[in-house]
Amino acid sequence: MIKKILTALGFFGIFIVALIFSVLNFHSVTIHFYLFSLQMPLVVALTLELFAGIAIGVGAALFYAMKKRQISK
């Protein structure tokens, strides 16, 4: 029971820190690509970068697991 409460408090703390970060970093930034550029809030750019990194990591882990499964057969 105590472990669940501490876990919930930890997640709540992380949520509050992320919320404060989001509010304080809502400045507009320009991201330049080779052929075009995008203008968006810094928080949106960082969130998109986070999700892209997660997707790349999951894809790499799946590729490694599938390759390892083929070798073991």
C-alpha positions as CSV (number, residue, x, y, z in Angstrom):
1,M,0.0,0.0,0.0
2,I,2.8,2.4,0.9
3,K,4.6,1.5,-2.3
4,K,1.5,2.5,-4.4
5,I,1.2,5.8,-2.6
6,L,4.9,6.6,-3.1
7,T,4.7,5.7,-6.7
8,A,1.6,7.9,-7.2
9,L,3.4,10.8,-5.4
10,G,6.4,10.3,-7.7
11,F,4.3,10.4,-10.8
12,F,2.5,13.4,-9.5
13,G,5.8,15.2,-8.8
14,I,7.0,14.4,-12.3
15,F,3.7,15.7,-13.8
16,I,4.0,19.0,-11.8
17,V,7.7,19.5,-12.9
18,A,6.7,18.8,-16.6
19,L,3.7,21.2,-16.3
20,I,5.9,24.0,-15.0
21,F,8.5,23.3,-17.7
22,S,5.8,23.5,-20.3
23,V,4.4,26.8,-19.1
24,L,7.8,28.4,-18.8
25,N,9.1,27.2,-22.2
26,F,6.2,28.2,-24.5
27,H,8.4,30.5,-26.6
28,S,8.2,30.1,-30.3
29,V,11.2,28.5,-32.1
30,T,12.0,28.0,-35.8
31,I,13.2,24.6,-36.9
32,H,15.1,24.6,-40.2
33,F,15.0,21.6,-42.4
34,Y,16.8,21.3,-45.8
35,L,13.9,22.5,-47.9
36,F,11.6,24.3,-45.4
37,S,11.3,25.5,-41.9
38,L,8.7,25.2,-39.2
39,Q,7.8,27.6,-36.4
40,M,6.3,26.1,-33.3
41,P,6.4,26.4,-29.5
42,L,9.5,25.0,-27.9
43,V,7.4,22.6,-25.8
44,V,5.8,21.1,-28.9
45,A,9.2,20.7,-30.6
46,L,10.7,18.9,-27.5
47,T,7.6,16.7,-27.2
48,L,7.8,15.6,-30.9
49,E,11.5,14.9,-30.5
50,L,10.8,12.8,-27.4
51,F,8.2,10.7,-29.2
52,A,10.4,10.3,-32.2
53,G,13.2,9.1,-30.0
54,I,10.9,6.6,-28.3
55,A,9.7,5.3,-31.7
56,I,13.2,4.9,-32.9
57,G,14.2,3.1,-29.7
58,V,11.2,0.7,-29.8
59,G,11.9,0.0,-33.5
60,A,15.5,-0.8,-32.8
61,A,14.6,-3.1,-29.9
62,L,12.0,-4.9,-32.1
63,F,14.5,-5.3,-34.9
64,Y,17.1,-6.7,-32.4
65,A,14.6,-9.1,-30.9
66,M,13.4,-10.3,-34.3
67,K,17.0,-10.8,-35.5
68,K,17.9,-12.7,-32.3
69,R,14.8,-14.9,-32.7
70,Q,15.9,-15.8,-36.2
71,I,19.4,-16.7,-35.1
72,S,18.1,-19.0,-32.3
73,K,15.9,-21.0,-34.7
